Amino acid sequence: MRGPRSIEIWKMGVVNYFETLKLQQKLASERKLNKISDTLLSLQHPPTYTLGKRRTDHNILVSEAELKAIGAELHYTERGGDVTFHGPHQAILYPIISLRDIGLGARKYVENLESTMIELSSLYGVEACAGKAGETGVWVDGRKIGAIGVRISSGITSHGLAFNISPDLDYFKHIVPCGIADKEVTSLQKEYISEDQTKQL
C-alpha cells in the first residue's frame, strides 16, 4: 500500500516561457535525484508559440518576424505534441512528478490531465470530453478548449496542459493548432456565455 502523497504548488503569475522552461529542467533533474518532492507549477505566459519535438514549422502560418510584430515569442521544446499558443488568461499547469512513485503509465497520466480539464469545465456547466483517436486534449462539440503536451524522462514529467479560460483566440489564427487544420479553438468564457444564453432562451 502506498503511503501519503504530497505535492508542492507554485503559483507563479505571468512568467516568461524561457525562464519557465529552464526552471522545469532544473526541477525535473532535482526530482530524479529525490532532492525535491512532486511539484506543480501554476502560471500564465505572455503571448508565446511553442513547437514540440517533431518541429512541425509548417503549422506556423506566418513568419517569426510577424510573430514578433504582434508581441509574441516562438520557442522550440522537447515536449510531445504539435504547435500551440500560450498567453494571458490561459490556465497552464506544469507537473514535475514521478510517475513511478504513483504507479502511473504515460497513457494514464495524459488521461488524468484530460480529466482535470473536463472536470473544471463541468464546474461551469460546460460539457467537455477527451478527443478522438489522434486528438489529444479536451474538446467541446469539436472545438478545442484544452491542449496537452508532455515530456517524460526517467519517469519524471515536465510540461503539461494549457486550458483556455478567456485568452485572445485571435492568436490561434496564426497557427494550425496542434496540427489539426479543420478544428476550431474555444475558451471557457466563450462556451459558458453560450451555455448561459441557451438557458435564457
Buried (B, 14 or more C-beta within 10 A) or exposed (E): EEEEEEEEEBEBEEBEBEEBBEBBBEBBBBBBEEEBBBBBBBBBBBBBBBBBEEEBEEBBEBEEEEBEEEEBBBBEBEBBBBBBBBBBEBBBBBBBBBBEBBEBEEEEBBBEBBEBBBEBBEEBEBEBEBBEEEBBBBBBEEBBBBBBBBBBEEBBBBBBBBBBBBBEBEBBEBBBBBBBEEBBBBBBBBBBEBBEEEEEE
